[in-house]
Amino acid sequence: MIVNGRPIKVFSGKTSRPLAEGICRELGIELSNNSLSTFADGEICVWMEETVRGRDCFVVQSTCKPVNDNLMAMLINIDALRRASAGRITAVIPYYGYARQDRKARGRDPITSKLVANMLTAAGADRVLTMDLHAAQIQGFFDIPLDHLSGAPLFVDYYLNKFPTEKYNRDDFVAVSPDVGSVGRTRNFAQRVHMDLAIVDKRRPKANVSEVMNVIGDVEGKTCIMLDDIVDTAGSLCNAAKALIEVGGAKAVYAGATHGVLSNNAWKRIEDSVIQELVLLDTIPLPEDYAGTKIKQLSVAPVFAKAIQHIADETSISDCIFGAR
């Protein structure tokens, strides 16, 4: 595919190869060839198997587990493309790792998400394309253009089809934010699916540990749809769902999240929870040992392919962003 006189080349890291292939199918092109290997001591080696001189190159790689290996693979891919005289390099990072380290929560804390932004720029990336950053202000950590996509339209379409207004009374549903930090995201979703809003109030005494304090809003006898950006150990999500049933008196709980990190056998915790179904986007592949039935994945390939096409055409990507005017 040639756009503005420059052929598009899409490359991939190992972890995100299925997603990269899906993006290429949407674009109607073949995934470009690069070889990734690991030396005996763990060092990563990348080699571009085709010419990229003057090309518009996109590298698709989520910086998920193993986070540091995937981050280094992305940086080395970018460096290889830069040294091979690529025309423009876009780092496509569906899940941006280290995003939760976005501020100094205590004295002498690092701000690692800013460090990663600096590393991507230093490696030679011309721009970054990502989805649902944990904190939107991370966009300001970059000295290069960053396009921030939202997975919310995929959830809106999914739940409107799953619970159509012709069959279900919207008064019997409520959109739930699993914590105060996700209220904005959940409120936007609630407005578009015509549901009321509720909030689970919780505190987090330490990392990956949460305690539910209260349920704010009327959920009694209703079907709850919880939305979050990340599901890591799933402890917070499962505790919130339990509180909605036992404290709030909810009828049923469904959940959705953009990024399924699913650490420490989180999927087993979800299978044993009161959650009826967890919908994840495929920014991160499911664990290889996943053997459950409650988790469903939706593809983000069409969204990223559309954004890549706009970037290559040098046209606005506003229609790829949820809530854009």
Secondary structure in CASP SS format (residue, H / E / C, confidence):
PFRMAT SS
TARGET T0000
AUTHOR 0000-0000-0000
METHOD secondary structure of the structure
MODEL  1
M C 1.00
I E 1.00
V E 1.00
N C 1.00
G C 1.00
R E 1.00
P E 1.00
I E 1.00
K E 1.00
V E 1.00
F E 1.00
S E 1.00
G C 1.00
K C 1.00
T C 1.00
S C 1.00
R H 1.00
P H 1.00
L H 1.00
A H 1.00
E H 1.00
G H 1.00
I H 1.00
C H 1.00
R H 1.00
E H 1.00
L H 1.00
G C 1.00
I C 1.00
E C 1.00
L C 1.00
S C 1.00
N C 1.00
N E 1.00
S E 1.00
L E 1.00
S E 1.00
T E 1.00
F C 1.00
A C 1.00
D C 1.00
G C 1.00
E C 1.00
I E 1.00
C E 1.00
V E 1.00
W E 1.00
M E 1.00
E C 1.00
E C 1.00
T C 1.00
V C 1.00
R E 1.00
G C 1.00
R C 1.00
D E 1.00
C E 1.00
F E 1.00
V E 1.00
V E 1.00
Q C 1.00
S C 1.00
T C 1.00
C C 1.00
K C 1.00
P C 1.00
V H 1.00
N H 1.00
D H 1.00
N H 1.00
L H 1.00
M H 1.00
A H 1.00
M H 1.00
L H 1.00
I H 1.00
N H 1.00
I H 1.00
D H 1.00
A H 1.00
L H 1.00
R H 1.00
R H 1.00
A C 1.00
S C 1.00
A E 1.00
G C 1.00
R E 1.00
I E 1.00
T E 1.00
A E 1.00
V E 1.00
I E 1.00
P C 1.00
Y C 1.00
Y C 1.00
G C 1.00
Y C 1.00
A C 1.00
R C 1.00
Q C 1.00
D C 1.00
R C 1.00
K C 1.00
A C 1.00
R C 1.00
G C 1.00
R C 1.00
D C 1.00
P C 1.00
I C 1.00
T H 1.00
S H 1.00
K H 1.00
L H 1.00
V H 1.00
A H 1.00
N H 1.00
M H 1.00
L H 1.00
T H 1.00
A H 1.00
A H 1.00
G C 1.00
A C 1.00
D C 1.00
R E 1.00
V E 1.00
L E 1.00
T E 1.00
M E 1.00
D C 1.00
L C 1.00
H C 1.00
A C 1.00
A H 1.00
Q H 1.00
I H 1.00
Q H 1.00
G H 1.00
F H 1.00
F C 1.00
D C 1.00
I C 1.00
P C 1.00
L E 1.00
D E 1.00
H E 1.00
L E 1.00
S C 1.00
G C 1.00
A H 1.00
P H 1.00
L H 1.00
F H 1.00
V H 1.00
D H 1.00
Y H 1.00
Y H 1.00
L H 1.00
N H 1.00
K H 1.00
F C 1.00
P C 1.00
T C 1.00
E C 1.00
K C 1.00
Y C 1.00
N C 1.00
R H 1.00
D H 1.00
D H 1.00
F E 1.00
V E 1.00
A E 1.00
V E 1.00
S E 1.00
P C 1.00
D C 1.00
V H 1.00
G H 1.00
S H 1.00
V H 1.00
G H 1.00
R H 1.00
T H 1.00
R H 1.00
N H 1.00
F H 1.00
A H 1.00
Q H 1.00
R H 1.00
V H 1.00
H C 1.00
M C 1.00
D E 1.00
L E 1.00
A E 1.00
I E 1.00
V E 1.00
D E 1.00
K E 1.00
R E 1.00
R E 1.00
P E 1.00
K E 1.00
A C 1.00
N C 1.00
V E 1.00
S E 1.00
E E 1.00
V E 1.00
M E 1.00
N E 1.00
V E 1.00
I E 1.00
G C 1.00
D C 1.00
V C 1.00
E C 1.00
G C 1.00
K C 1.00
T E 1.00
C E 1.00
I E 1.00
M E 1.00
L E 1.00
D E 1.00
D E 1.00
I E 1.00
V E 1.00
D C 1.00
T C 1.00
A C 1.00
G H 1.00
S H 1.00
L H 1.00
C H 1.00
N H 1.00
A H 1.00
A H 1.00
K H 1.00
A H 1.00
L H 1.00
I H 1.00
E H 1.00
V C 1.00
G C 1.00
G C 1.00
A C 1.00
K C 1.00
A E 1.00
V E 1.00
Y E 1.00
A E 1.00
G E 1.00
A E 1.00
T E 1.00
H E 1.00
G E 1.00
V C 1.00
L C 1.00
S C 1.00
N C 1.00
N C 1.00
A H 1.00
W H 1.00
K H 1.00
R H 1.00
I H 1.00
E H 1.00
D C 1.00
S C 1.00
V C 1.00
I E 1.00
Q E 1.00
E E 1.00
L E 1.00
V E 1.00
L E 1.00
L E 1.00
D C 1.00
T C 1.00
I C 1.00
P C 1.00
L C 1.00
P C 1.00
E C 1.00
D C 1.00
Y C 1.00
A C 1.00
G C 1.00
T C 1.00
K C 1.00
I E 1.00
K E 1.00
Q E 1.00
L E 1.00
S C 1.00
V C 1.00
A H 1.00
P H 1.00
V H 1.00
F H 1.00
A H 1.00
K H 1.00
A H 1.00
I H 1.00
Q H 1.00
H H 1.00
I H 1.00
A H 1.00
D H 1.00
E C 1.00
T C 1.00
S C 1.00
I C 1.00
S H 1.00
D H 1.00
C H 1.00
I C 1.00
F C 1.00
G C 1.00
A C 1.00
R C 1.00
END
